[in-house]
Amino acid sequence: MKIKEYDYYNETANWSFDHINYVTENFTNWDYEEEIKNTIKKDSKVLDLGTAAGEKVLKFYPGCAEILATDYSEEMIKTAQANLKKSGRKDITFKVMDNLHMETEENYYDLVTARHTVTDPKQIYKTLKPGGKLILRGVDKLDSWQLKRAFTYGQAYNDTKPISLIDYEAILDAGFKEVELIPLHVIEYYKTKEDLYALLIKIPILDDFSEENPDGFEKKEIDLDIFEKYCEENKTEKGIKLIRRYYGIVAKK
């Protein structure tokens, strides 16, 4: 069924994957969370875009002067605020905000972070201080490509340009300097087919979602025959294999 991207993400109030049993092998010597840890100082002001329920911010971002973590889903921010209360941290604020209509001060933040979310690099550039940094992590077109090919659809399946290149060029066009694009090669092994299925119904790998035409978002039913065949063909001693393709971008204002 056709639905708006906002409604899709708003229905998922918790983006924790703790209940899914899988292990990860990284083949690239770059880590999003480590890059952030190494950048944040005690006096840093940080803006996290697309924070979802705030798990990454609460777990990986060190204490600093100020962290504003935003998401355009009210349900996710409600969950994030509940998680914040449990954590006891005082340097983080969660707020509902649309990444494409940012309500932040100009020349204010030392660091803007964004993980697996839509962004407007021009607005990010404005809100960063001179010398400030953007750290971004995204899901690329070839992510889970063997699985997408089996189903003949999926996120960015029919796009002509890789998502990483779309973001990279937009960041350059916004005026950023020292822009570095890092391909990230990852293999995930899911303990059971139920674990892999839990992932696929939670994130839009197999939904008809075009980065070139974000209004054409279509939620898809998972064909269980195709799914079972994929699981059988990709069963290993470590679990059911899923090849992921992410990318990182680091840029300075």
Rosetta blueprint (number, residue, H / E / L):
1 M L
2 K E
3 I L
4 K L
5 E H
6 Y H
7 D H
8 Y H
9 Y H
10 N H
11 E L
12 T L
13 A L
14 N L
15 W L
16 S L
17 F L
18 D L
19 H L
20 I L
21 N L
22 Y E
23 V E
24 T E
25 E E
26 N E
27 F L
28 T L
29 N L
30 W L
31 D L
32 Y H
33 E H
34 E H
35 E H
36 I H
37 K H
38 N H
39 T H
40 I L
41 K L
42 K L
43 D L
44 S L
45 K E
46 V E
47 L E
48 D E
49 L E
50 G L
51 T L
52 A L
53 A L
54 G L
55 E H
56 K H
57 V H
58 L H
59 K H
60 F H
61 Y L
62 P L
63 G L
64 C L
65 A L
66 E E
67 I E
68 L E
69 A E
70 T E
71 D E
72 Y L
73 S L
74 E H
75 E H
76 M H
77 I H
78 K H
79 T H
80 A H
81 Q H
82 A H
83 N H
84 L H
85 K H
86 K H
87 S H
88 G L
89 R L
90 K L
91 D L
92 I E
93 T E
94 F E
95 K E
96 V E
97 M L
98 D L
99 N L
100 L L
101 H L
102 M L
103 E L
104 T L
105 E L
106 E L
107 N L
108 Y L
109 Y E
110 D E
111 L E
112 V E
113 T E
114 A E
115 R E
116 H L
117 T L
118 V L
119 T L
120 D L
121 P H
122 K H
123 Q H
124 I H
125 Y H
126 K H
127 T H
128 L E
129 K E
130 P E
131 G E
132 G E
133 K E
134 L E
135 I E
136 L E
137 R E
138 G E
139 V E
140 D L
141 K L
142 L L
143 D L
144 S L
145 W H
146 Q H
147 L H
148 K H
149 R H
150 A H
151 F H
152 T L
153 Y L
154 G L
155 Q L
156 A L
157 Y L
158 N L
159 D L
160 T L
161 K L
162 P L
163 I H
164 S H
165 L H
166 I H
167 D H
168 Y H
169 E H
170 A H
171 I H
172 L H
173 D H
174 A L
175 G L
176 F L
177 K E
178 E E
179 V E
180 E E
181 L E
182 I E
183 P E
184 L E
185 H E
186 V E
187 I E
188 E E
189 Y E
190 Y E
191 K L
192 T L
193 K H
194 E H
195 D H
196 L H
197 Y H
198 A H
199 L H
200 L H
201 I L
202 K L
203 I L
204 P H
205 I H
206 L H
207 D L
208 D E
209 F L
210 S L
211 E L
212 E L
213 N L
214 P L
215 D L
216 G L
217 F L
218 E E
219 K L
220 K L
221 E L
222 I L
223 D L
224 L H
225 D H
226 I H
227 F H
228 E H
229 K H
230 Y H
231 C H
232 E H
233 E H
234 N L
235 K E
236 T E
237 E L
238 K L
239 G E
240 I E
241 K E
242 L E
243 I E
244 R E
245 R E
246 Y E
247 Y E
248 G E
249 I E
250 V E
251 A E
252 K E
253 K L
